[in-house]
């Protein structure tokens, strides 16, 4: 988190430095925001779509009020309030709306996926399940899921490449500046 006192020390972590020059986070393109089919889908699915965050966004915004890159800060606050757009700049193709089933799985995998789903729903990180007979509406996409077992524990993987969700994200935008132990001495 930015604070003028933390940057006065001799060590400024890369994750903080990167925010000084970071471009604003993108909003969904106007073509989607103004698309009547997308708007209809969003309206009809409103009970399932919610943007929640554990952050006190108003307080965070106050703490960042003196950050030198206010356009970036404002875009982060907007995204925390409204949801993040994944830098997707390709066309939102209708053919991507086709239902895509999960990978073939064993009964243990299905049990692990259901347990993971239930845990995420209970923690309010996922919406309630859609009805079993639900048909995708315009603009909706699914990401197939599978399980990788490591040391007897299930690790859930969402394949956003197979669904096409990653296809329109420019590689140059898919980067993060991490801090490492070398930064701190």
C-alpha positions as CSV (number, residue, x, y, z in Angstrom):
1,X,0.0,0.0,0.0
2,X,1.3,3.5,-0.8
3,X,2.2,5.9,2.0
4,X,4.6,8.8,1.7
5,X,6.4,7.6,4.9
6,X,7.0,4.1,3.5
7,X,8.7,5.5,0.3
8,X,11.1,7.7,2.2
9,X,13.1,4.6,3.2
10,X,16.0,3.5,1.0
11,X,14.1,0.4,-0.2
12,X,11.0,0.7,-2.2
13,X,9.6,-2.7,-3.2
14,X,9.1,-3.2,-7.0
15,X,5.4,-3.8,-6.5
16,X,5.1,-0.2,-5.1
17,X,7.4,1.3,-7.7
18,X,5.4,-0.2,-10.5
19,X,2.2,1.6,-9.4
20,X,3.9,5.0,-10.0
21,X,3.9,4.5,-13.7
22,X,1.2,1.8,-14.2
23,X,-1.4,2.6,-16.7
24,X,-5.0,2.7,-15.6
25,X,-6.8,-0.6,-15.4
26,X,-9.2,-1.0,-18.3
27,X,-13.0,-0.8,-18.2
28,X,-15.1,-3.0,-20.4
29,X,-15.3,-1.6,-23.9
30,X,-18.3,0.6,-24.9
31,X,-19.3,-1.9,-27.5
32,X,-20.1,-4.4,-24.7
33,X,-21.5,-1.8,-22.3
34,X,-23.9,-0.6,-24.9
35,X,-24.8,-4.1,-26.4
36,X,-28.5,-4.7,-25.7
37,X,-27.9,-8.5,-25.6
38,X,-25.2,-8.2,-23.0
39,X,-27.3,-5.7,-21.0
40,X,-30.2,-8.0,-21.1
41,X,-28.1,-10.9,-19.9
42,X,-26.6,-8.8,-17.1
43,X,-30.1,-7.7,-16.0
44,X,-31.6,-11.2,-16.1
45,X,-28.6,-12.6,-14.2
46,X,-28.3,-9.8,-11.5
47,X,-29.2,-12.2,-8.7
48,X,-26.1,-14.3,-9.5
49,X,-23.7,-11.4,-10.3
50,X,-22.3,-9.5,-7.4
51,X,-19.1,-7.6,-6.8
52,X,-17.8,-8.1,-3.3
53,X,-14.4,-7.4,-1.8
54,X,-13.0,-7.8,1.7
55,X,-11.4,-4.3,1.3
56,X,-12.9,-1.2,2.8
57,X,-12.6,0.5,-0.6
58,X,-13.5,4.0,0.8
59,X,-10.8,3.8,3.4
60,X,-8.3,2.4,0.9
61,X,-9.1,5.3,-1.4
62,X,-8.4,7.7,1.4
63,X,-5.1,6.1,2.2
64,X,-4.1,6.4,-1.4
65,X,-5.2,10.0,-1.9
66,X,-1.6,11.2,-2.1
67,X,-0.4,8.5,-4.4
68,X,1.5,10.0,-7.3
69,X,-0.5,8.1,-10.0
70,X,-4.1,9.0,-9.3
71,X,-5.5,7.8,-12.6
72,X,-4.2,4.3,-11.7
73,X,-5.6,4.6,-8.2
74,X,-9.0,5.7,-9.4
75,X,-9.1,2.7,-11.9
76,X,-8.3,0.3,-9.1
77,X,-11.0,1.7,-6.8
78,X,-13.5,1.6,-9.7
79,X,-12.6,-2.0,-10.3
80,X,-12.9,-2.9,-6.7
81,X,-16.4,-1.4,-6.7
82,X,-17.7,-2.6,-10.1
83,X,-15.5,-5.6,-11.0
84,X,-12.3,-6.0,-12.9
85,X,-12.1,-6.3,-16.7
86,X,-9.3,-8.7,-17.8
87,X,-7.6,-6.5,-20.5
88,X,-9.7,-8.4,-23.0
89,X,-9.5,-6.5,-26.3
90,X,-10.7,-9.0,-28.8
91,X,-14.3,-9.3,-30.1
92,X,-16.7,-11.0,-27.8
93,X,-17.7,-13.7,-30.2
94,X,-21.1,-15.4,-30.0
95,X,-19.6,-18.8,-31.0
96,X,-17.8,-18.7,-27.7
97,X,-21.2,-19.0,-26.0
98,X,-21.4,-22.7,-26.7
99,X,-21.6,-24.9,-23.7
100,X,-18.3,-26.4,-22.9
101,X,-18.3,-29.4,-20.5
102,X,-15.6,-30.1,-17.9
103,X,-12.9,-32.6,-18.7
104,X,-13.5,-36.3,-18.1
105,X,-13.1,-36.9,-14.5
106,X,-13.1,-39.7,-12.0
107,X,-15.7,-39.8,-9.1
108,X,-13.0,-38.5,-6.7
109,X,-12.4,-35.5,-9.0
110,X,-16.2,-34.7,-9.1
111,X,-16.3,-34.9,-5.3
112,X,-13.3,-32.6,-5.0
113,X,-14.9,-30.1,-7.5
114,X,-18.2,-30.1,-5.6
115,X,-16.4,-29.7,-2.2
116,X,-14.4,-26.8,-3.7
117,X,-17.6,-25.2,-5.2
118,X,-19.4,-25.5,-1.8
119,X,-16.5,-24.0,0.0
120,X,-16.4,-21.0,-2.4
121,X,-20.1,-20.5,-2.2
122,X,-20.1,-20.6,1.6
123,X,-17.3,-18.0,1.6
124,X,-19.3,-15.8,-0.7
125,X,-16.6,-15.9,-3.4
126,X,-18.8,-17.6,-5.9
127,X,-22.5,-17.0,-6.8
128,X,-25.1,-19.5,-6.0
129,X,-25.3,-22.4,-8.6
130,X,-27.3,-21.8,-11.7
131,X,-30.3,-24.1,-12.3
132,X,-29.3,-27.5,-13.8
133,X,-31.3,-26.8,-17.0
134,X,-29.8,-23.3,-17.4
135,X,-28.9,-22.3,-21.0
136,X,-26.1,-19.8,-21.5
137,X,-27.3,-16.3,-22.4
138,X,-25.6,-14.0,-25.0
139,X,-22.2,-12.9,-23.7
140,X,-21.8,-15.7,-21.2
141,X,-18.8,-18.1,-21.2
142,X,-17.8,-21.1,-19.1
143,X,-14.4,-22.2,-18.1
144,X,-13.9,-25.9,-17.9
145,X,-12.5,-27.2,-14.6
146,X,-10.3,-30.2,-13.7
147,X,-8.4,-31.5,-10.7
148,X,-4.7,-32.0,-10.3
149,X,-3.8,-34.3,-7.4
150,X,-0.6,-33.5,-5.5
151,X,0.5,-35.4,-2.4
152,X,-3.1,-36.7,-2.1
153,X,-4.7,-33.2,-2.1
154,X,-6.9,-31.9,-4.9
155,X,-5.9,-28.7,-6.7
156,X,-8.7,-27.2,-8.8
157,X,-7.8,-25.7,-12.1
158,X,-10.0,-23.5,-14.2
159,X,-9.0,-23.6,-17.9
160,X,-9.6,-20.1,-19.1
161,X,-7.7,-20.9,-22.3
162,X,-10.0,-23.6,-23.5
163,X,-13.0,-21.4,-23.1
164,X,-11.4,-18.6,-25.1
165,X,-11.4,-16.2,-22.2
166,X,-7.6,-15.7,-22.4
167,X,-7.5,-15.4,-26.2
168,X,-8.2,-11.7,-26.3
169,X,-5.8,-10.7,-23.5
170,X,-2.6,-9.2,-25.0
171,X,0.5,-11.0,-23.6
172,X,2.1,-7.7,-22.7
173,X,-0.8,-6.9,-20.3
174,X,-0.5,-10.2,-18.4
175,X,2.3,-9.2,-16.1
176,X,2.7,-8.5,-12.4
177,X,5.6,-6.9,-10.5
178,X,6.4,-9.1,-7.5
179,X,8.5,-8.3,-4.5
180,X,11.2,-10.8,-3.7
181,X,13.6,-11.3,-0.8
182,X,16.4,-9.5,-2.6
183,X,14.4,-6.2,-2.4
184,X,14.6,-6.3,1.4
185,X,18.3,-7.0,1.7
